[in-house]
Amino acid sequence: MEYVVGIGGFAVSGNPDDIIKTFALSTCVGLVYYSMRKRAMGMAHIQLPVCRSMSAGDKPSRFADAAPEFLLSEMKTRFGITPREVLISLYGGIDSKGESDCFRIGEKNLQMVKETLRKLGLVYNEVDTGGQESRTLVAYTSTGIVEVIKRPMAFRSGPAGPAGRTGGFLR
């Protein structure tokens, strides 16, 4: 089966025939957990750094300060994995250094994911983060391999908007 993880979503699988994908990570962070022992994988598409208050439609996988623990809990519950056996990879979180990005969401997302993983005592491998390329991930449960497909982010300039800023991201 093929799972597509949308913005703020997650998927887990212990079926070796499954593929988990997420598309167009820019400022968002892709968090991937893999257990070689159980051949189980989990992926979250993290959108925002901090969960101030969870609304009815929100999932913990949407937030950098909640997703690492949530995804680990899902994998423990469903597959019996232990934190020591999980290989952790990070993707995305572009460096949006354009003048129009005063919020620096990509950098904040990465920083918060790393901080949260450290607090949980989890070691991660920062595989493909930063830069100015959008990333699509295709992950294979049978092997743990994550294929990264990159596209450059295009910046555009134009007339000043309401805040007097120009530019933005094209997807």
C-alpha positions in Angstrom: 0.0 0.0 0.0 1.1 3.6 -0.6 0.5 6.2 2.1 0.6 9.9 1.4 1.3 12.1 4.4 -0.2 15.5 4.0 0.8 18.7 5.7 0.6 18.2 9.5 -0.2 14.5 9.0 1.6 11.2 9.7 1.7 7.6 8.7 3.2 4.4 10.2 3.6 1.0 8.7 5.0 -2.4 9.5 4.2 -3.9 6.1 7.4 -4.5 4.0 5.4 -3.8 0.8 4.4 -0.3 1.9 5.7 3.0 0.7 5.2 6.3 2.6 5.5 9.6 0.8 5.2 13.2 1.5 5.4 16.1 -1.0 6.9 19.5 -1.2 8.6 20.0 2.1 9.8 23.6 2.2 9.6 25.2 5.6 8.0 22.0 6.9 10.1 19.2 8.3 9.9 15.6 7.4 10.6 13.4 10.4 11.2 9.7 9.6 11.6 6.9 12.2 12.7 3.4 11.2 13.2 0.2 13.1 15.4 -2.3 11.3 14.5 -5.0 13.8 10.7 -4.7 13.2 10.9 -3.3 9.6 8.5 -0.6 10.8 8.5 3.0 9.6 6.8 6.2 10.7 6.7 9.6 9.0 5.4 13.0 10.1 5.1 16.2 8.0 5.7 18.9 10.6 4.2 22.3 9.7 4.7 24.6 12.8 7.3 24.9 15.6 5.1 25.1 18.7 1.6 23.9 19.7 0.1 26.7 21.8 -3.2 25.0 22.1 -4.6 22.0 20.2 -7.8 22.6 18.3 -10.3 19.8 17.5 -8.9 19.2 14.0 -5.2 19.4 15.0 -2.9 16.4 15.3 0.3 16.4 17.3 2.2 15.4 14.1 1.6 19.0 12.9 3.9 20.5 15.6 7.7 20.3 16.0 7.4 20.3 19.8 4.9 17.4 19.8 5.5 15.2 16.7 8.7 13.4 17.8 7.1 12.0 21.0 3.7 11.3 19.3 5.3 9.4 16.4 7.5 7.4 18.8 4.4 6.5 20.9 2.5 5.4 17.7 5.3 3.1 16.7 5.7 1.7 20.3 2.0 1.0 20.5 1.6 -0.5 17.0 4.9 -2.4 16.6 6.5 -2.7 20.0 9.6 -0.8 19.1 11.9 0.7 21.7 13.4 4.2 21.5 17.0 2.7 21.3 16.3 0.8 18.1 14.8 3.8 16.1 16.8 5.4 13.3 15.7 9.0 13.0 16.1 11.2 9.9 15.2 14.8 9.3 14.4 16.5 6.0 13.3 19.9 4.8 13.2 23.1 6.9 14.5 25.3 4.1 16.6 28.4 4.8 14.1 31.0 3.5 16.5 33.9 3.6 14.4 36.1 1.3 13.4 39.4 2.7 9.8 38.4 2.6 10.3 35.6 5.3 10.4 37.5 8.5 9.1 34.5 10.4 11.9 32.0 9.5 9.5 29.1 10.0 11.8 26.5 8.4 14.7 27.3 10.7 12.4 27.4 13.8 10.8 24.0 12.8 14.2 22.4 12.5 15.5 23.9 15.8 12.4 22.8 17.7 12.4 19.2 16.3 16.1 18.9 17.2 15.5 20.3 20.7 12.5 18.0 21.3 14.5 14.9 20.1 17.3 15.8 22.5 14.9 16.2 25.4 13.6 12.7 24.6 17.2 11.4 24.6 16.9 10.4 20.9 19.7 10.7 18.5 18.9 11.8 14.9 20.6 12.0 11.6 20.2 15.3 9.8 20.0 13.8 6.3 18.9 16.6 4.1 17.8 19.9 5.7 18.2 23.7 5.0 19.1 25.1 1.7 16.6 26.5 -0.7 15.1 23.3 -2.3 11.7 21.8 -1.8 11.9 18.1 -1.0 9.6 15.2 -1.7 10.2 12.0 0.3 9.5 8.4 -0.9 10.3 6.0 2.0 10.4 2.2 1.7 9.3 0.2 4.7 11.2 -2.9 3.6 14.6 -1.3 3.6 14.3 2.0 5.5 15.6 3.8 2.4 14.3 7.4 1.9 14.5 8.7 -1.6 14.7 12.5 -1.7 13.5 14.4 -4.8 14.5 18.1 -4.8 13.1 21.1 -6.6 14.6 24.6 -6.3 12.4 27.1 -4.6 11.8 30.1 -6.9 11.7 33.5 -5.4 9.7 36.2 -7.2 9.7 39.9 -6.8 6.8 42.1 -7.5 5.0 45.1 -6.3 5.1 45.8 -2.6 2.3 44.1 -0.7 0.3 45.4 2.2 3.3 45.3 4.5 5.5 47.0 2.0 7.4 43.8 1.3 8.1 42.2 -2.1 8.7 38.6 -3.1 7.5 35.3 -1.9 7.7 31.6 -2.7 6.5 29.9 -5.8 5.7 26.2 -5.5 
